[in-house]
């Protein structure tokens, strides 16, 4: 693959991940394969619209088709499973899209179901880099484990950002 093809592939992948709906599809297909129809119903989207999003994710390598199966009415169904490629793919504006997806995911949750932490820290560049590295290592460790057979699905969202509320003394 030459540099032009690689750039086009990166651009296509970035576009594919720029949609909160597509990111939600990837979450739904992370642990079990789902059909276009199932995804459309779960996300309350028109099946035609969902097919467009599924095809985009397949074409960019984020979803893979599993063997065809017969649906409840005997119709041909193709289930799709997330490939895990999104975990290793950076894309412009990705943080904002992930925040949007997070907000969609928690909409309607009982407040007692959501555990949050918001912590103000004052860190040197060295300690901020250490925190980022250690958080990444921890999250990566859990991501690389096989799913627990008796486990329940959970979502983890963390954000580390400069504080926009500086102390009164300006430091």
N, C-alpha and C positions, 0 to 999 in steps of 0.2 A: 504494500500500500504506500503510495507516494504521499508527500506532505499535503498536497491539495485534497486528496481523498480523506486523509486523516483529519484535516481541518473541517471538511464538510461533514464528516461523521460526528465530530465533537459538536458542531453547530446543531446538527439534527438532534443529538442527544440532549443538548441544552434546551432546545425548544420543547422536546418531549417532556422534560421535567419541569418546565415553567408553568404547567397547568396543575392547580390544586386538585382537580378532579382526577388527573392521571396519577398523582401521588397517592391519592386515596385508593385508587384501583390497585396500585402496587402493594399497599398495606393489606388490602383484602385478599390478595393472592399470595401473600408471603408464606402462609402455612398450609393453605389448601387451594387446590385448583378450582377455579370458578369459571362458569360460562359467561358469555356476553349477556345473556338474559338474566342470570343471577346478579351480575354486577349492576345492570340497569335497574333491577328491582331494589337492590340494597341501597343504591345511591340516588334513587328516585329520578332517573334520567331516561329519556327516550332511548329505546334499544338501538335505533339508527345512529344517534349521537354517540352512544357508548361504543358501537362497532368502530366508528372513526377513531376514538381514543384507544381502543384495544389494538387496532391495526397499527397505529402510530407507535405504541409501546412494543409491539412484536417486531416491527421493522427496525427499531433502534436497539433491539436486544434486551430490553427490560422485562419483557414477558416472553414465555415460550409455550407453544401449544403442546398439550399432552395428547395421548391417543383419543381419537373420536369415541364418543359413547352415545347410547340411545337415551333420549330424555324421557320424561314421564309419559308423553304421548307417542313415543317411538320416533320422534324427530331426531335428526342428527345434531349432536351438540359437541362443541370443541371446548374443553376446559383449558384454562391458561393458568400458569404459575409464574410468580416473580422469579427472576434469575439471580437477584442479589446484586446486579450490576449497579443499581442506583446508589448503593452504599458507598461505592468507590468513585462516583462521578460527581465532579464539581460543576456548577453552572452559574452563570452570572445572575445576580439577583436571587440566588437560591435561598438565602436566609429569610427574605421577606415572604417568599412563596411558602416556605416551611411554616412560618408563623401563621399565615392564612390557613393552611391545612390544619394546623394545630387548633386554631379557633373553631374551624368547622367540626373537627373531631370531638371537641368538648361541649359543643352546643347541645343543650338539653340534658347534660349529665347532672345528676344530683350533686350538689356542692360537697357532700360527704364522700363522694367517689373520687374527688380530685385532690390529690396531695400536692401542694406547691411549696416552693422555697424561693424567697427573694432575699438575697444577702448582699449587703454592700461591703466591698473590700477595698483596701488601699494597698496596691501591690507594686513592687518594682517590676520592670520589664522581665527580669530574670524569674521572679516568682510567678508572674502571669503566664509566662511560657511553660513553667513547670506545671502549673494548674491545668493549662490546656492539654499538655502532654499526658498527664496522669489521668485526666477525665477521658481522653481519647483512648488510652490503653485499657481502662476499665470497661468502657462501652464496647470496644472492639473485642475484648475477652468474652463478654456475654453474647455479642453478635455471632461470634464464631462457634459457640457451643451449639450442639444439636438441640432443637426444641424439646422441652420436657414433655413426654407422652401424656402425662396427666396434668399438664400445665394449663393455665388460662391465659388468653392474650392480654398483654399490657402494652402501653405506649409510653415511651420516655422522651421527654423534650427538655433540653437544657439550653440556656443561652448565656453567653458571657459577652459583655459589651461594656464600653466605656460609660461611666455614670454621667448623666446629663445634669446632675444636681451637685455641683462642686461645693466643698465646704466654704463657709463664710470668709475664711482667711485666704481663699484663692489657691490653696495647695491641694 
